[in-house]
Amino acid sequence: MKCENCGKELIKEKVKFSAITIISLIVLILTIVVSVGLIVYSIIEANSDSNDVYAWLIMIVITAAVLIIPYYLIIFITSIICDHKVKNKKLIKNIILAFFLLLPLLWVGKVFIDSEKLSYQYKDISISFPKGMSIVGTITDFDGKYSMVEFKKDNCYITWAVSNYNNDLSLIENFKENSDRFIHKDFDLDYNLINKNVNGKLWNLYEKDYTNLNYKLYGIKINDKFYKIEVENKNSNICDNLSNEVFNTIKYK
C-alpha cells in the first residue's frame, strides 16, 4: 500500500500464490508420496517373496523419482518466482507452466498407447503379436541401434528384438550376445543351430531345456541387422501356438 500524498510504500502487499503454484506443490507432494510408497511396497514384497522383479521395480522407481521429483520441484520454484516477479502476462506464464506440468502425463499417455500396440515395423521386417497377449516391456536406443519388445500370456513369454550384427563374431556368438541375460552365462557355443523356415526365409534356432523352462532363440541376419525372437515357455501349453501365430505375421521387405 502506498501513501496518497508522498507515494512511499507503507505496507507491502502480500504476494498471492497462483493456482499453478498450488497445483505444482500438490503434484510435487503426490510424486514424493507415491515414489516412497512404491519403494516401501517393493522392499516388503521382495523380502517376502524373494522375487527379482521387485528389485527391478525398486531400481525403476528410484530412477523415475530422481528424474521426476527434481523436475516438479523446479516447476514449483519457478512458479513461486514468477508470482513475485511477473506482473504482466501472467496468463502466458500460467499456460507455459501448465504445459510443463502436464508433459510427464502426456508421456505416460504415450507409453499407455504404445502398450496397446501389437504390430511393429522395422527396417527389414514387420511383425505382429496375437490379441490377448500383454506387453511386458519395451526398449529403444536413442541411436536406433537396438530395439526390443516383450509380450506374455500365462507362462509364455515372447521377445522380439533387432540389433546391429557384429561381424567380428561368429553366428553362434551373435546368438549368445543376444540371448536372455539369465541364459547368457551358460550359453552353449558348441550347439549346432537348427534351420527353421519362417514365412519363406531360413532362421536359425537355438533350443535348450531348463528346470520348468523350455528356451528357444530364433535368429536371422538380414543386411547389417540381427533379428531375434525369444520364446520362454514356463510350463505353458499355449506357447507353441502363440509363437506360430507370431511367425505367421512376419513379412519381409
QUIGIJO-V867346 format. One record per residue. N is the residue number from 1. BURIAL is b if it has 24 or more other ideal C-beta (glycine too) atoms within 12 Angstrom, else e. Layout:
BEGIN
N:BURIAL, N:BURIAL
END
This chain:
BEGIN
1:e, 2:e, 3:e, 4:e, 5:e, 6:e, 7:e, 8:e, 9:e, 10:e, 11:e, 12:e, 13:e, 14:e, 15:e, 16:e, 17:e, 18:b, 19:e, 20:b, 21:b, 22:e, 23:e, 24:b, 25:b, 26:e, 27:b, 28:b, 29:e, 30:e, 31:b, 32:b, 33:e, 34:e, 35:b, 36:e, 37:e, 38:b, 39:b, 40:e, 41:e, 42:b, 43:e, 44:e, 45:e, 46:e, 47:e, 48:e, 49:e, 50:e, 51:e, 52:e, 53:e, 54:e, 55:e, 56:e, 57:b, 58:b, 59:e, 60:e, 61:b, 62:e, 63:e, 64:b, 65:b, 66:e, 67:e, 68:b, 69:b, 70:e, 71:e, 72:b, 73:e, 74:e, 75:b, 76:b, 77:e, 78:b, 79:b, 80:b, 81:e, 82:b, 83:b, 84:e, 85:e, 86:e, 87:e, 88:e, 89:e, 90:e, 91:e, 92:e, 93:b, 94:b, 95:e, 96:e, 97:b, 98:e, 99:e, 100:b, 101:b, 102:e, 103:e, 104:e, 105:e, 106:e, 107:e, 108:e, 109:e, 110:e, 111:e, 112:e, 113:e, 114:e, 115:e, 116:e, 117:e, 118:b, 119:e, 120:b, 121:e, 122:b, 123:e, 124:e, 125:b, 126:e, 127:b, 128:b, 129:b, 130:b, 131:e, 132:e, 133:b, 134:e, 135:b, 136:e, 137:e, 138:b, 139:e, 140:e, 141:e, 142:e, 143:e, 144:e, 145:e, 146:e, 147:b, 148:b, 149:b, 150:b, 151:b, 152:b, 153:b, 154:e, 155:e, 156:b, 157:b, 158:b, 159:b, 160:b, 161:b, 162:b, 163:b, 164:b, 165:b, 166:e, 167:e, 168:e, 169:e, 170:e, 171:b, 172:b, 173:b, 174:b, 175:b, 176:b, 177:b, 178:b, 179:b, 180:b, 181:e, 182:e, 183:b, 184:e, 185:e, 186:e, 187:e, 188:e, 189:e, 190:e, 191:e, 192:e, 193:b, 194:e, 195:e, 196:b, 197:e, 198:b, 199:e, 200:e, 201:e, 202:e, 203:b, 204:b, 205:b, 206:b, 207:b, 208:b, 209:e, 210:e, 211:e, 212:e, 213:e, 214:b, 215:b, 216:b, 217:b, 218:b, 219:b, 220:b, 221:b, 222:b, 223:e, 224:e, 225:b, 226:b, 227:b, 228:b, 229:b, 230:b, 231:b, 232:b, 233:b, 234:e, 235:e, 236:e, 237:e, 238:e, 239:b, 240:e, 241:e, 242:b, 243:b, 244:e, 245:b, 246:b, 247:b, 248:e, 249:b, 250:b, 251:e, 252:e, 253:e
END
